[in-house]
Amino acid sequence: MSYSNVKSEQPTSSAPIPRAHLLKFIIPSLIGVLLFLVPFQVGDTINIGMGLMADSLQALLGSALPAIAVVVLCLSVVATIYAKLANPSWAKKGMLREMFHVGTVWLAMRVLGALFAVMTYFQFGPEFVTASFTGGVMLNDLAPVLLTFFFFAALLLPFLVEFGFMEFIGSMVRKPFRIIFNLPGRSAIDATASWMGSGTVGVLITTQQYEQGFYNRREASVIATNFSVVSIAFALLVTSFVDINHLFVQFYFTVVVSGLIAAVIVPRLPPLSRKSNDYYEPVGCQLNEERTEKVGLFRYSLIQATNRAAGAPGPRELARLALLNVMDIFLGLLPLVFAIGTVALILAEFTPLFTWLSYPMVPVLELLRIPEAEAAAPATLVGFADMFLPAVLATNIESELTRFVIACLSLTQLIYMSEIGALLLKSKIPIKLWELAAIFLLRTAITLPIIAFMAHTFFF
């Protein structure tokens, strides 16, 4: 999923910046900022421009979205099998070849995702697939959101990443991000887009930046697994669900503090610390954040941004690549999310797997003085399947402190297979399932004591 491989030029002098280049940077970037990074209140909720557009489309299509999801999933299987058997000319090169000439495992996942969707929509087959809290959650709750959200994200992301805004912010905050997180400054955009909009948007940006040569393997893996925080809107939903709305400020402050501490520590531990600094082979390193001339930081950042904007693709090329990205997300990612998400929810709801795995968490919670430790233990690990499941389990817990801790933990763990995990496995970022599980456990081990300490010390 990449829009261009244009390399930012080095600034050569302190000559005036061409006005046309400056406008080409400012106008599209301002649109991108307004769409992705500026939150505003709509009724009782906080949203961003792109999220509002997605919500409007979801309201317009309404009950038709699950049926559309079924059609998309089935089309993915038919097109993939046809491309592999008939090998038509349109699927022999470029992004379409990558999209449809997939391995046996990925093809099986697409078939499984389509099968689960059809069974759930028409309500036939085993109940553990078609139940409202397994296949029903994926088809009726998650798929409509993903269809509308990803549609606008793929179409509108060029405004944020293709016209120099990443270069401008990256150069401005390079030093603190290198010192604190050992990451390029442009990763600040990923973090902001995640917190204001959606963690999936952050992963999409990270994936594109990796494929364009602006992040190496380690940086892309670190950013995707430590900065893809859920949005403020989702955080509000979680607090409402577990009935701690009156503690939202304390809740979100705790999430921010524990999340930032984890973002500093986790990348310095295996498996992330063992990732190589190699760049995506087809493009190599395209990043240049080092100042080579004696110009001020602001001017240097502006030069980097305008050079990037000057080399940005034209409207037709952007539209073509955006359309290909929408196809890749719908036909390649959605089936994978549906298959993995449904299996994860089945394991969580119909098997004692997470209960068994959570037994060692009981003494840990008791040590941290968390009430109802046995009831809370499964909620500390079930988030690996889906981020909302801990909140579902927490509704049966009487202790407000325990609900507070579980809700905070569910947002700081970040890795959940029904969406972020599936998106990362589908991407070209070199990260494996066992690594995602290890990172999830590391984030749990680091953030849980911090959350418990803050809850006991400041709020309860």
N, C-alpha and C positions, 0 to 999 in steps of 0.2 A: 504494500500500500504506500506508494510514494508518488509525489506530484512532480518533482523535478530533481535533478542532480546538479543544479547550478552552484558553483563554488563562489563564495564571497571573495572579492578581490581585496588585496592589501591596499590600504590607503597609501598614496604615493606623494601627496603634498598637502599643504594647508590651503589649496585653492578653493574658491567658493563652490559649494555643492550645487549642482544644476537644479533649478527650481522644479523641472519636470520630474526628476528623480525623487526630490523631497516630497512632492505631492503624491507620487506613486507609492511612497512609503507611508505617509501620514493617513491618507484617506482610507485605503483598504484596512490598514492596521487598526484605525479607530473603529471601523465597522466590526472587526474581529473582537476587539476589546469589549465593545458594547454588547455583542452577541454572546460572548463566552465568559467574561470576567467581571461584569458589573451586575451585582445582585440588586433586585428591587422587590418590593412587596406587592403581591397581588392578592387582595382579600386577606385571608389569614395565613397565607403561605409566602415563602421567599423563593424567588425563581430567577433565572437568567433569560435573556432574549431567546436563545436557541431552545431552552427548555419550554418557554411559553409557546413557541411555534410548534414544537413536538406535541405539547399538550393539546393545542388547538386542532392539530391533525388527528390526534387520537380521539378527541371529542367528535370530530366530523365523521370519522369512519366508524367509531363506536364498536358495536357488536360484530361488525364485519372483519375486524382485525384478526381474530383467531382463525377464521376461514382463510384469510389472506396468508397467514403464517403457514397453514397446512399446504396451500398451493405452492408457496415459495419453497418449502422443504421438499415437497415431491418433485418440483421442477429441478431442484439441485441434484437429486438422485438421477432423474432421467437424463439431464444434460451431461452429468459426469459419466454415466455409463455409455451414452452415445459417443461422447468425445473419446473415451478409451477404446471403444470397439470400432467405430467408423473412422476415427482420426481425421476429421474434416479439416480443411485448410485454415479455417478461422481459429482453430484451437492448436495450431502448430507452433505458435511463437508468442512472445510477449506475455502480458498479464493473463490473457485468456488461457494460455497453456498452463501457467502456474495454478490457475483457478480450477481447471478441470482434469488435468493429468496428475492426479494425486495417488498416493500409495494405497495399498490394500486396507490398512488400518483406518485411514481417513475416509475411504469410501465406505467401509463398514460403519463408521460413526455417522456418516450422512444418512445411510439407509436406516440405521437404528433411530436417529432423530426423527426422520420422516415417519417411520413406523409408529413410534410413540405418539406423535402428533395426530396421526390418523386415528389410532385407537382411542385417544382421549377425546377427539372431536366427535367421533361417532359412537363413543361409549361402548366399545366391545373389547373383549380380552380381559386379562387379569386385573383385579381391582387395584393391586398395588401400583399398576401403571396408570390407570384411568381415574384414580381417586382425586378429589378436589385439592388435596394437599400434596400431591406429587405431580402427575402429568397436568392436572388442572391448574396448579400454580404456574407451571412453565407456559402452558398454552394461553390461559385466560388472564394471567397477571403479568408475567415477565415478557412474553413474546410481543404483545402490543406495544409495550414501552420500548423494547429494543428496536422494533421495526421503525417506529416514528423517530426515536432519539438518534439512532444510527443513520437514518436517512438524512436528517438535517446536519448531523455532525460531519458526515462525509462530504456533503455539498459545501458547507460553510467553513470548514477548517482552513482552507487556503487563505482566507482573510487574516487568520491569526499566525500562520506559519510560513507563508510564501512571500510576504512583502516586507520583510525586514524587522518585524517586531521581536522575533526570537533573538536576532542578532543584537538589537538595541538593548534589550533587557539583559541578555547574556553578558554583554560587555560591561554593562553598568554594575552588575552584582557578581562578577566573576570571582573576585577575591574572597568575599565572605562565603560563597558557596564552595569554593575550593578548600578553604580552611576548615569550615564546619562539616561539610558533607563529602568532600573530595569529589565534587561533581562540577560539570560545566555550569556557568551562570544561567544559561538558557533553560535549565531544568526547573528554574523558578516558575516558568510559564506552565509547565506540566502540573506542578503542585497547585498553583492558583486555579487553573482550569478544573482540576479535580475537586477542590474544596468548594468552589463557587458553582460548578456545574454538575459533574459526575466523574466518578473514578474511571468509568469506561472511556470518557473523553480523554482523560489523562493518559490512559494506555494507548489509545489511538494516536495521540500526539507522539508519545515515546516511540511507538513502532515506526511511524513515519520518519522521525528524526534518526533512528537507528539505520533504516534502509537508505536514507539520504547521506549517511556518513558523518552525522553530527554527534552521535554517541558511539562509544565503543561497546563491546559486549558487556563488560562489567558495569559501565554506566547505565546502559539501557536496562539491564537486569535489576540494578539497584533502584533506579527511578520508578520502574513499573511496579516493584514489590514494596516500596516504602513511601511513595508519594501519591499513589492512586487512592486517595481518601474519598469516602462517599461525600455527597453534597450536604450542604446545610439543610436543604429541603428533606433529604432522607433522614438526617439526624432528628429533625422535628417529628417526622413520622414515627421513629423509634421511641422517642420520649413520650409521645402521645399514647402509643400502643402499650407501654409498660407503666403508664400513669405516673410519670415524673415530670410532667410539663412545667410545673412550678420550680423545678430545679434545672431548667435548660441552660442557663448561663453557667452554673457550676459544672453541669454535665459537659458542655462543649469546651469549657476551659480545661477540664481534666483530660478530655480527648486530645486537645491541642498539645498540652504539656507532655503527656505520655507518648503521643505520636512522634513528636520532635525528638525526644530522647531515644526512642527506638530507631528513628531514622539516622541518628548519629552512631548508634552501637551496632545494629544488625549488619550493615554493609561491611563492617570491620571483622566479621566472623564468617567462618565457612557456612554455607557454600558460596556466598556472594564474594567473599574476599579471595576466593580461588579462581574467579572468572578472569579470563585473559583481557588484555587491553587491545585486542585486535578489533579492527573495524569490519563492517560488512563487506565481504570480498568484492562484489561487483562494482562498488563505488570507491572504496577506500576512505581515508580520512578527509573530510571536507571542512573540518572545524578550524577556525582561526580566532582565538580570543586574546591572543597576546599582542600587546601594543608594541609596535616596532618603530614608531615615530614619536617625537616629543610634541604631542598635541594633547589637549585636555581630555579627560575621560569622557565627558559628555560629547565633545566633538568627535572623538574617535568612535564612540558608539553610534553616533549619527552617520558617520561615513560608512561603517560596516552595514548599517541598516539600509542606506540608500543604494549601496553597491548591490546588495541582495535584491532590493526592489527593482533595480534597473535590469537585472537578469531574470526576473520572474517570468513564467510562461504567460502567453497571451490568453485572452478570454476563451477562445475556442479550445485551446489545448487544456486549460484548466477544467473546462466543462467536460471534455472527453475523459480526462483522468478521474475527475470526480465521479462520473457515471460508472467507470470501471470499478472504482472503490466501493460504490454503493452495491454493485453486483457482487463484488468479492465478499462484502460483509453479509449480504442477504443469502447468497448461495454457498458461501464457504464457512462463515462464522456461525450463523444462526443454527444450522443443523448440529454443529458441534456443541454449542451451548445447550441446545435442547436435549441432546443425548446425554451429555455428562451431567447436566443439572438434574434431569429426571432420575438417573441412576443414583446420584448423591442423595436426593430426597427420599428415594425408596429405601436406601440404606439407613437413613436417619429416622424414618417414620415406621418402617416395617421390620427392622432388625434391631437387636440389642447392641449392635456394633459400637455406637458412640457411648452407650452406657458402660459397656465393658472397658472401653478405652479411657473413660473418665474416672475409673476407680482410683487411680493414683492422685487425682486432683482433689479428692475429699480431704485427706490430711493437709494438703497445701492450703485449701480454703479455710480449714479449721485453724491452721497456724496463723493465717492472716485475719482471724477473728471475723469471718464472714458467716452470718447466720444462715441456717438451713443449707449447710454445705452439701449434703447428699443430694438434695433437690437441685442445687445450683451446678453441681459438677458436670452433668452432661451439656449444659448450656455453654460451658467454657470451651468445648471442642467442636460442638455440632456446627459452629459457624464456618467450618471448613467446607461444608456442603453448601450452605447458603447463608448469607449475612443476616437474613431476617429471622432465621430459625431460633437463635438465642433469645430474641425478644418474645417469640411465641412461647417458648418454654418458661420464660421469666414471668409471664402473666399469672402462673399458678403459684408463685412465691409470695408470701405475705410480707416479708421484710423489705422495706423500702430501700434500705442500704444495699441489700443483695441485688435488687432489681437495678439500682443505680450502677453497681459494679459490673453486672452482666451487660447492661446496655453500653457502657463505656468500652468494655473489652471487645464487644462485637464490632465496634467501629475502628478500633486500633489494630485488630488482627489482619485486616485488609484482604487476605487471600481467601477467596471463596469460589468453589469450582463451578457454581451455576452461572457465573458471568466472568469475573476477572480471570480466574484460573483457566477457563476455556479459551478466553481471548488470548492469553499469553501462550498457551500451548499451540494455538493456531498461528500465531505470529512467527516471524523469522528470528525473534529474539531467542538465543539459545538457552532455554531454561526447561528443565525436566519436571515431571510430576513429583518425584521424590524431593526435589529441591524446593518446590512450592510447599510441600508438607513440612519440610524442615524449617523454612522461613516462617510459616504459620506458627509452629511450635516455639520458635525463638521469640517472635513478637509477643506471643502469649506469656512466655516466661519473663520477659522484660517489662511489659506494660501492666500485667496483673498486680504485682506488688506496688507499683507506682500509683495505680488507680485506688487500690485498697488503702494505701497510706494517705492519699489526699482526701478520700472519703471520710476516714476516721478522724483525721487531724483538722480538717477545715469545714466539713459540711454536715457531719452527723455526730 
